[in-house]
Amino acid sequence: MVKEKKANQHGKHETENLSCHPEKRRIDVLFWGSLVGVTILFFMAFFEISGQPWLTTLSASVFHMVHSIWWGVLIGAIFIGLLSKVPREFILSILGEGGSFNGLIRSAGAGVLLDLCSHGILMVAVKLYERGASAGQVIAFLIASPWNSFSLTLVLIGLIGFFWTISFILLSLVIAIITGWVFELLVKRGTLPPNQNKVVLPDGFHFWQNAKQGISASKFDLTFCKEVILDGIVESKMVVRWLLFGVLLASIIRVVLDPAQFENYFGPTVAGLAITIIVATIIEVCSEGSTPLATDILNRANAPGNGFAFLMAGVATDYTEIVILKDTTKSWKIALFLPLVTVPQVIIVAMLLNMSF
């Protein structure tokens, strides 16, 4: 027997599924298809492929991108697992109140201090939104984060010098805070939907006192570590599926469009700035990958504004980031307003930097 009618409390009969073959779950075609494709191409990079230069480029591109982002994804997953153990009240207390200028400052500052690549940061940002951070705080966190990590700051200082590195960081912080504030205003006006996960701090909540109580009551044993790892893997799947797809898509685009072909066109002109933003939109995959090319634009093309635009526009127009924001917030508006609000600011700052150089 597969189904049996069962009387409920009102005397009516309902159908109960007693089958020994439960309903099959839908296969995530995007995740598994992208995972298989990335895995095959990754291992193909270890072998010499004769007569197929496009396949060599494709597999090498996948290999280098996976090699660049795996650590960020791994650390991001661990952060997600740890965040799942932290009550939402603590997250809200650290980031400050959503809709406030203080909350935006804290979020942007947290993004700068957290040493992760753009993909690891994106995974953490998704979790912050689920834990109650406002849309403005999440956007400020994202924009300020990807290439402002400690490790990349040292790389930038070595490539373009201390002055331009600090200038880029400060300007990105300004854009992050302005963009976050615009998002907060749009939410207040009803143009963008509010975060349904919003949490209000209970009366008498004291961060350090409650934190000490929570830490003393927790057991940091093997079971705790397993739960953190498993929670991180499960809850990061939505992000990873789009990252894998993004790696495949970007690798295919790199076969068609060689970034080196554009180096001669990245001069400090309006046309050069337009080309820079278009290329950044197309090939941006990871902050580590975009940083060397951005520094080449500054050093070789003598266009600091274009170098800054390459870093910032890549973050603001990344298709992976936009899609994941949509999935997280359940709103295409929030996702699409990211480039709509950020890119005009990037263009203005880039033009001013080019003019002042």
C-alpha positions in Angstrom: 0.0 0.0 0.0 1.4 3.4 -0.9 -1.2 5.7 0.5 -3.7 5.4 3.3 -6.6 7.6 4.3 -6.5 8.8 7.9 -9.2 10.5 9.8 -8.3 13.8 11.4 -9.8 15.5 14.5 -12.7 16.8 12.4 -13.7 13.4 11.1 -12.4 14.2 7.6 -10.0 11.9 5.9 -6.5 13.0 4.8 -4.1 11.2 2.6 -0.9 10.0 4.3 2.1 8.9 2.3 3.2 5.5 3.7 5.4 4.6 0.7 8.7 3.0 1.4 10.1 5.0 -1.5 10.0 8.6 -0.4 9.7 11.4 -2.9 13.0 12.1 -4.7 14.7 15.4 -4.1 15.4 17.5 -7.1 19.0 17.3 -8.3 20.8 20.6 -8.3 21.9 20.6 -11.9 23.8 23.9 -11.7 25.9 22.8 -8.7 26.7 19.3 -9.9 27.2 20.2 -13.5 29.5 23.1 -12.6 31.4 20.9 -10.0 31.9 18.1 -12.6 33.0 20.6 -15.3 35.4 22.4 -12.9 36.9 19.1 -11.6 37.5 17.7 -15.0 39.2 20.9 -16.4 41.2 21.3 -13.2 42.8 17.9 -13.5 43.3 18.3 -17.3 45.6 21.2 -16.5 48.2 18.6 -15.2 48.4 17.0 -18.7 49.7 18.3 -21.9 47.0 18.8 -24.5 48.4 18.9 -28.0 46.6 20.4 -30.9 43.9 22.1 -28.8 45.2 25.4 -27.5 41.8 26.6 -26.5 41.3 23.6 -24.3 44.8 24.2 -22.8 43.8 27.8 -22.0 40.5 26.8 -20.6 41.9 24.1 -18.2 44.8 26.4 -17.2 42.3 29.2 -16.4 40.2 26.9 -14.3 43.3 25.6 -12.5 44.6 29.1 -11.7 41.3 30.4 -10.5 40.6 27.4 -8.3 44.1 27.7 -6.9 43.5 31.4 -6.1 40.1 31.0 -4.4 40.1 27.7 -2.7 41.6 29.0 0.6 39.1 31.9 0.7 36.2 29.6 0.2 37.5 27.2 2.8 38.0 30.0 5.4 34.7 31.5 4.4 32.9 28.2 5.1 34.6 27.9 8.5 33.5 31.5 9.3 29.9 30.5 8.3 30.0 27.5 10.5 31.2 29.6 13.4 28.6 32.3 12.8 25.9 29.7 12.9 26.9 29.1 16.5 26.8 32.8 17.4 23.4 34.2 18.5 22.0 36.8 16.2 22.0 39.4 19.0 25.8 39.3 19.2 26.1 39.8 15.4 23.8 42.8 15.6 25.7 44.2 18.6 29.0 44.0 16.8 27.8 45.5 13.6 25.7 48.1 15.3 22.1 49.0 14.5 20.9 48.7 10.9 20.0 52.0 9.3 22.5 54.0 11.4 25.7 55.7 10.3 27.5 53.9 13.1 26.4 50.6 11.8 27.7 51.4 8.3 31.1 52.5 9.7 31.4 49.2 11.7 30.4 47.1 8.7 32.8 48.7 6.3 35.6 48.5 9.0 34.9 44.8 9.5 35.1 44.3 5.8 38.5 45.9 5.6 39.9 44.0 8.6 38.6 40.6 7.6 41.4 39.0 5.5 39.4 37.1 2.9 39.1 37.1 -0.9 35.9 38.3 -2.6 34.4 34.9 -2.6 35.1 34.2 1.1 33.8 37.6 2.0 30.6 37.0 0.0 29.9 33.8 1.9 30.3 35.6 5.2 28.1 38.5 4.0 25.3 36.1 3.1 25.4 34.7 6.7 25.5 38.2 8.2 22.3 39.0 6.3 20.7 35.9 7.5 21.7 36.8 11.1 20.0 40.2 10.9 22.3 42.7 9.3 20.6 45.3 7.2 21.0 45.5 3.4 23.1 48.7 3.7 25.4 47.0 6.2 25.9 44.0 4.0 26.5 46.1 0.9 29.0 48.3 2.8 30.7 45.1 4.1 30.9 43.7 0.6 32.3 46.8 -1.2 34.9 47.6 1.4 36.1 44.0 1.7 37.4 42.0 -1.3 40.8 43.5 -2.0 41.3 45.5 1.2 42.5 42.5 3.1 45.8 42.6 5.0 47.5 40.2 2.6 46.4 42.1 -0.6 47.3 45.4 1.0 50.9 44.3 1.3 50.8 43.0 -2.3 49.5 46.4 -3.5 52.1 48.3 -1.5 54.8 46.3 -3.2 53.2 46.8 -6.7 52.0 50.4 -6.7 53.5 51.9 -3.5 52.2 53.1 -0.2 50.5 56.3 -1.4 48.3 54.7 -4.0 47.5 51.7 -1.9 46.2 53.9 1.0 44.4 56.2 -1.4 42.6 53.2 -3.0 41.6 51.8 0.5 40.3 55.1 1.8 38.4 55.9 -1.4 36.8 52.4 -1.4 35.7 52.9 2.2 34.1 56.2 1.2 32.2 54.5 -1.7 31.2 51.6 0.6 29.8 53.9 3.3 27.9 56.1 0.7 26.5 53.1 -1.1 25.4 51.5 2.2 23.7 54.7 3.3 21.9 55.0 0.0 20.6 51.4 0.4 19.4 52.2 3.9 17.5 55.3 2.6 15.9 53.2 -0.2 14.8 50.6 2.4 13.3 53.3 4.6 11.4 54.7 1.6 10.1 51.3 0.7 12.0 51.2 -2.6 13.9 48.2 -1.4 12.6 45.4 0.9 13.8 45.3 4.5 15.6 42.3 5.9 13.0 40.0 7.3 15.7 38.5 9.6 16.0 41.7 11.6 16.7 41.2 15.2 16.0 43.6 18.1 18.4 43.5 21.0 16.6 42.5 24.2 16.5 45.0 27.1 19.5 44.7 29.4 21.7 43.0 26.8 25.4 43.5 27.6 27.8 42.1 25.0 30.8 41.1 27.1 28.7 39.8 30.0 26.6 37.7 27.7 29.6 36.6 25.7 31.4 35.4 28.7 28.3 33.4 29.8 27.9 31.9 26.4 31.6 30.9 26.0 31.7 29.4 29.5 28.6 27.3 28.7 30.0 26.0 25.4 32.1 22.9 25.0 34.9 23.4 22.3 35.4 19.7 21.7 35.5 17.4 18.7 31.7 17.5 18.4 31.8 21.3 18.3 34.4 21.2 15.5 32.4 18.7 13.5 29.2 20.8 13.8 31.1 23.9 12.7 32.5 22.1 9.6 29.3 20.5 8.6 27.2 23.7 9.1 29.8 25.6 7.0 29.6 23.0 4.2 25.9 22.8 4.1 25.2 26.5 4.4 27.8 27.6 1.9 26.5 25.4 -0.9 24.3 28.2 -2.3 27.4 30.4 -2.7 29.7 27.6 -3.9 27.3 26.6 -6.7 27.5 30.1 -8.2 31.2 30.3 -7.7 31.8 27.1 -9.6 29.5 28.3 -12.4 31.4 31.7 -12.3 34.7 29.9 -12.7 33.5 28.0 -15.7 31.9 31.1 -17.3 35.0 33.3 -16.7 37.3 30.6 -18.0 35.3 30.4 -21.2 35.3 34.2 -21.6 39.1 34.2 -21.1 39.5 31.8 -24.0 37.5 34.3 -26.2 38.9 37.5 -24.7 42.5 37.7 -23.8 43.0 40.4 -21.1 46.5 41.2 -22.6 44.8 42.5 -25.7 43.2 45.3 -23.8 46.4 46.6 -22.0 47.1 49.1 -24.8 43.6 50.5 -24.5 43.6 51.2 -20.7 44.9 54.8 -21.0 43.6 57.6 -18.8 40.8 58.6 -21.2 37.1 58.3 -21.2 37.3 55.5 -23.7 40.0 53.8 -21.7 37.9 54.0 -18.5 34.8 52.6 -20.4 36.9 49.7 -21.7 38.3 49.1 -18.2 34.8 48.9 -16.6 33.6 46.6 -19.4 36.6 44.2 -19.1 36.3 44.3 -15.2 32.7 43.3 -15.6 33.5 40.4 -17.9 36.6 38.8 -16.4 36.4 39.7 -12.7 36.5 36.4 -10.7 38.6 36.8 -7.7 40.3 39.7 -6.0 43.7 38.0 -6.2 43.3 37.6 -9.9 42.2 41.2 -10.6 44.8 42.9 -8.4 47.9 42.3 -10.7 46.1 43.5 -13.8 44.8 46.6 -11.9 48.4 47.5 -10.9 49.5 47.0 -14.5 46.9 49.5 -15.6 48.3 52.1 -13.2 52.0 51.4 -13.9 52.0 50.7 -17.6 49.1 52.8 -18.8 49.7 55.6 -16.3 46.0 55.5 -15.4 45.5 55.2 -11.6 41.8 56.0 -12.0 41.4 53.1 -14.4 43.3 50.8 -12.0 41.0 51.8 -9.1 37.9 51.4 -11.4 39.1 47.9 -12.4 39.2 46.8 -8.7 35.9 48.5 -7.7 33.9 47.8 -10.8 34.8 44.1 -10.7 33.4 44.0 -7.1 30.2 46.0 -8.0 29.4 44.2 -11.2 30.4 40.6 -10.4 27.6 38.4 -11.8 28.2 35.8 -9.1 27.8 38.3 -6.4 24.6 39.8 -7.9 22.9 36.4 -8.3 23.9 35.3 -4.7 22.6 38.6 -3.3 19.3 37.9 -5.1 19.1 34.4 -3.7 19.9 35.6 -0.2 17.7 38.7 -0.1 14.9 37.2 -2.3 15.0 40.5 -4.2 16.3 41.3 -7.7 16.0 45.0 -6.7 18.7 44.8 -4.0 21.0 42.8 -6.3 20.7 45.1 -9.3 20.9 48.3 -7.2 24.4 47.3 -6.2 25.9 48.2 -9.6 23.4 51.0 -10.2 24.5 52.8 -7.1 28.2 51.9 -7.0 29.4 52.2 -10.6 28.5 55.9 -11.1 30.6 56.7 -7.9 33.5 54.6 -9.2 33.4 56.4 -12.6 33.5 59.9 -10.9 36.4 58.9 -8.6 38.3 57.3 -11.4 38.0 60.3 -13.7 39.2 62.6 -10.8 42.2 60.3 -10.2 43.2 60.3 -13.9 42.9 64.1 -14.1 45.1 64.5 -11.0 47.9 62.2 -12.1 
